[in-house]
């Protein structure tokens, strides 16, 4: 299989490195021509993955049409809010798989739904899991889950798997994508807890209830509950809420320490997917009358300027309930 990886941030670059190690044909397509020129000259992505050399096997070009025309599979490593515009420039494609973890603002569509809407003749899918870009770039043993809307998952699973990355498949595309989206919101909450220096008890309780909420929200939106106990749900939740590399967790930590959302967003080079996704999910939950108190409080912190300590107090003072391990309330 020949692959085109669209987006040369840390994650797109890391996945291109993984594919090159497997001996796959891979073309990395930066958004900006100047960035492509720099990567070709330096054979290193100094902005996003400094110190990791890019082998000659990785072709680099800003010519999106040429790169995608020669590809059997297109991997979209761009932010969720840039998916529609990127797909519009792709043209014809056989299989398009999103690496993004967020809902489109306004439409509330999942990445694969955006792909299906803009590239109706292509097979759409999502690849996600508890994977840090630097770890994949270095070849640290990792695992991900691949879900597709049609056939071809097993062949792609085999092409993507190797000694350092094990790919599982799922037929619950909605669940796989919702898990990857929701964990970013809860990672912001975990970061706020870190910023407030509340300790392990608080964070453990938060993650436990976040998982329960993730299952409840996902199932109400049509996903299967068991999916959220896998790599795209529990696995990614733990990694993102505890990883020092997590942009969403770090973003929340700075908010917990007293910095404003506007200040943190100003001039950012990297995207905090949980920021806009929190608003989308809050709107979805309001429309469907889904109870999601953690999500609601994160949205209040991000959009309304609510203080993290006040959000915590609101969560701790809710009506007392019985814990349901298999069907959380």
FENDADA-V14179 format. One record per pair of residues at least 12 apart in sequence whose ideal C-beta (glycine too) atoms are under 8 Angstrom apart, sorted by the first residue. I is the first residue (numbers start at 1). J is the second residue. Records with the same first field share a line. If there is no record, write none. Layout:
I: J / J
//
This chain:
1: 24 / 25 / 72 / 73 / 155 / 156 / 159
2: 24 / 25 / 26 / 27 / 70 / 71 / 72 / 73
3: 16 / 19 / 24 / 25 / 26 / 27 / 71 / 72 / 73 / 74 / 75
4: 26 / 27 / 29 / 67 / 68 / 70 / 71 / 73 / 74 / 75
5: 19 / 26 / 27 / 28 / 29 / 75 / 77
6: 29 / 64 / 67 / 68 / 74 / 75 / 76 / 77 / 78 / 86 / 90
7: 29 / 30 / 31 / 76 / 77 / 78 / 86 / 99
8: 28 / 29 / 30 / 31 / 35 / 36 / 39 / 45 / 48 / 60 / 77
9: 48 / 77 / 78 / 133 / 270
10: 45 / 48 / 49 / 133 / 134 / 137 / 270
11: 77 / 99 / 133
12: 28 / 75 / 77 / 78 / 99
13: 28 / 45 / 48 / 49 / 52 / 54 / 133 / 137
14: 49 / 133 / 134 / 136 / 137
15: 75 / 77 / 99 / 136
16: 28 / 54 / 58
17: 52 / 54 / 55 / 58 / 136 / 137
18: 136 / 137 / 139 / 162 / 164 / 165
19: 160
20: 55 / 57 / 58
21: 139 / 162 / 164
22: 159 / 160 / 162
23: 57
24: 159
25: 59
26: 57 / 58 / 59
27: 58 / 59 / 60 / 61 / 67 / 70 / 71
28: 54 / 58 / 59 / 60 / 61
29: 60 / 61 / 62 / 63 / 64 / 67 / 68
30: 60 / 62
31: 62 / 78
32: 62
33: 62
35: 47 / 62
36: 60 / 61 / 62
37: 62
39: 54 / 60
40: 60
43: 55 / 56
47: 269
48: 133 / 270
49: 133 / 134 / 137
52: 134 / 137 / 138
64: 89 / 90
65: 89 / 91
68: 90 / 91 / 93
69: 91 / 92
71: 93
72: 94 / 95
73: 94 / 95 / 96 / 97 / 156 / 159
74: 90 / 93 / 95 / 96 / 97 / 122
75: 97 / 99 / 127
76: 96 / 97 / 98 / 99 / 100 / 111 / 115
77: 99 / 100
78: 100
79: 100 / 102 / 271 / 273
80: 100 / 101 / 102 / 103 / 104 / 111 / 114 / 181 / 273 / 276 / 277
81: 102 / 104 / 105 / 271 / 276
83: 98 / 100 / 104 / 111 / 114 / 115
84: 104 / 114 / 117 / 118
87: 114 / 115 / 118 / 119
88: 118
90: 119
92: 121 / 122
93: 119 / 121 / 122
94: 122 / 123
95: 122 / 123 / 124 / 125 / 148 / 152 / 156
96: 115 / 119 / 122 / 123 / 124 / 125
97: 124 / 125 / 126 / 127 / 146 / 148 / 156
98: 111 / 112 / 114 / 115 / 124 / 125 / 126 / 127 / 177
99: 126 / 127 / 128
100: 273
101: 128 / 177 / 180 / 181 / 183 / 184 / 273 / 277
102: 181 / 184 / 273 / 274 / 276 / 277 / 280
103: 181 / 276 / 277 / 280 / 281 / 284
104: 280
105: 276 / 279 / 280
108: 280 / 281 / 283 / 284
110: 126 / 173 / 174 / 177 / 178 / 181
111: 126 / 177
112: 124 / 125 / 126 / 147 / 149 / 173 / 177
116: 149
123: 148 / 149 / 150 / 151 / 152
124: 148 / 149 / 150
125: 146 / 147 / 148 / 149 / 153 / 156 / 173
126: 146 / 147 / 148 / 173 / 176 / 177 / 180
127: 144 / 145 / 146 / 160 / 167
128: 144 / 145 / 176 / 177 / 179 / 180 / 231 / 232 / 236
129: 142 / 143 / 144 / 145 / 180 / 231 / 232 / 235 / 236
130: 142 / 143 / 231 / 235 / 236 / 238 / 239 / 240
131: 143 / 144 / 165 / 239
132: 239 / 243 / 245 / 246
133: 245
134: 245
136: 164 / 165
139: 163 / 164
140: 164
141: 164 / 165 / 166
142: 164 / 165 / 166
143: 165 / 166 / 167 / 168 / 231 / 235
144: 160 / 165 / 166 / 167 / 168 / 231
145: 167 / 168 / 169 / 170 / 176 / 230 / 231 / 232
146: 160 / 167 / 168 / 169 / 170
147: 169 / 170 / 171 / 172 / 173 / 175 / 176 / 177
148: 169 / 173
149: 173
153: 169 / 171
154: 169
157: 169
168: 230 / 231
170: 227 / 230 / 232
172: 223 / 224 / 227
174: 218 / 221 / 222 / 223
175: 218 / 223 / 224 / 227 / 228 / 232 / 233
176: 227 / 232
177: 232
178: 214 / 217 / 218 / 221 / 223 / 228
179: 214 / 218 / 223 / 227 / 228 / 230 / 232 / 233 / 236 / 237
180: 232 / 236
181: 273 / 277 / 281
182: 214 / 217 / 218 / 233 / 277 / 281 / 295
183: 214 / 233 / 236 / 237 / 240 / 241
184: 240 / 248 / 272 / 273 / 274 / 277
185: 248 / 274 / 277 / 278 / 281 / 294 / 295 / 298
186: 206 / 207 / 210 / 213 / 214 / 237 / 240 / 241 / 294 / 295 / 298
187: 237 / 240 / 241 / 246 / 248 / 249 / 252 / 274
188: 248 / 249 / 251 / 252 / 255 / 272 / 274 / 275 / 278 / 298 / 301 / 302
189: 206 / 210 / 252 / 294 / 297 / 298
190: 203 / 206 / 207 / 210 / 240 / 241 / 242 / 249 / 252
191: 241 / 246 / 248 / 249 / 250 / 251 / 252 / 253 / 254 / 255 / 256
192: 252 / 253 / 255 / 256 / 301 / 308 / 311 / 312
193: 206 / 252 / 256 / 308 / 312
194: 249 / 252 / 253 / 256
195: 252 / 253 / 254 / 255 / 256 / 257 / 258 / 308
196: 256 / 308 / 309 / 312
198: 312
202: 312
203: 241
206: 294
207: 237 / 238 / 241
209: 294
210: 237 / 241 / 294
211: 228 / 233 / 234 / 237 / 328
212: 324 / 328 / 329
213: 292 / 293 / 294 / 295 / 328
214: 228 / 233 / 237
215: 228 / 229 / 233 / 328
216: 290 / 291 / 292 / 328 / 329
217: 281 / 285 / 290 / 292 / 295
218: 233
220: 288 / 290
221: 284 / 288 / 290
225: 327
247: 270 / 271 / 272 / 273
248: 272 / 273 / 274
251: 264 / 272 / 274 / 275
255: 301 / 308
256: 308
260: 305
261: 275 / 301 / 302 / 305
274: 298
275: 302
278: 295 / 298 / 299 / 302 / 303
279: 299 / 302 / 303
281: 295 / 299
282: 295 / 296 / 299
291: 329
293: 314 / 315 / 318
294: 315
297: 311 / 312 / 314 / 315
298: 311
//
